[in-house]
Amino acid sequence: MQARERLQIRHDKKLAALRDQEYSRKIGVDIQKLKAAWDRARAQLEAASGSVDTSAAAIAELRDTHLARQLLGLCHATLDMWRAMRQHHEVQGLIAQQLRGLSSRTSMEPTTEIHHKATRALEAAMNAWCAAMAAVAKHQRDYVHAVGGWLKLTLAPVSGAEASPAAAELAAFADRWGKVLDRVHCVDVLKSIKGFAAAARAVHALQGGELRVARRVRRHTRELDRKSRMLRQVEKSYYDSYLPGGMSLWHWWRPMGREDHLQAREARNEVAQRRDEIAACRKMVEDEMRRHAKAIDATRTATVTTVQEKLPAVFQAMAAYSASLADSLEAVCRAPQQNTHTQQ
């Protein structure tokens, strides 16, 4: 088409120059040369016009035979897909409704690193699902609008030949399909998926806090065990060295002097100090264990709440969107069939 337009412009210029020469009869201008140039331009224009007509006829044949059938088949396949999506998500919604019987008190098992990683993977999967849904809706809409725009361009008459009624009906079909995609939005679906992903992210943060408290409990417990072993060693040394029931034969006949009394008092003070340290460490362990129990309860409550409230909303939104799109596409697919029966 562009080549034909360029040749048309060149032909018009040659024709204008020839007519101007014939009218003014300027001296020194070869009119035969202008006629020969115009004849060449006219021949090239006729050849280009023939090519355009041939291409337009081939495009029209492909449009009316192959593209119409494939586009209608694609619409029916998309309709079947959204019908299946509606059925699957309705079943998933019913299953999710049964999770309302769960209780956060059912199990108080602590969170593990595997649970923590699985929650992060769940959040990533929901974010990927949200992005995929938005991309599917956008690309589906862009594709149908692009096809509809191209079909409207093919309806323009070429060399005086009007488009067939089937082409007009196909363009109208694509236009109805595009309007359906513009009318049915997946905003609620994206909002519900994002809400579940945000809830999973909050649960992941709670699990991280629980794991940090658990690590502190283990660290303080190891510290308590270490201090307890050291206390037992100090007590054993103290009892064996300075108490009458634990004195060796060497201490029985040797009276304790001033220095021995000082050493015994220092050892007794060390034992008391280590006992105080153990008591403080034990209290710290007990406090961390209480924090750990509260963290476990908070994690379990948030997890159950997310499963009971956010997950059913995702499946309900998907089922509603799929049902609305399936019903609208069914009306779009039914219209060409009714027109065909009417024409018959």
Protein Blocks (a to p, Z undefined) as FASTA:
>chain_A
ZZmmmmmmmmmmmmmmmmmmmmnopghiafklmmmmmmmmmmmmmmmmmmmmmmmmmmmm
mmmmmmmmmmmmmmmmmmmmmmmmmmmmmmmmmmmmmmmmpcfklpccdcdfklmmmmmm
mmmmmmmmmmmmmmmmmmmmmmmmmmmmmmmmmmpcgehiacdfklmmmmmmmmmmmmmm
mmmccklmmmmmmmmmmmmmmmmmmmmmmmmmmmmmmmmmmmmmmmmmmmmmmmmmmmmm
mgmklpcfklmmmccdfklmmmmmmmmmmmmmmmmmmmmmmmmmmmmmmmmmmmmmmmmm
mmmmmmmmmmmmmmmmmmmmmmmmmmmmmmmmmmmmmmmmmmZZ
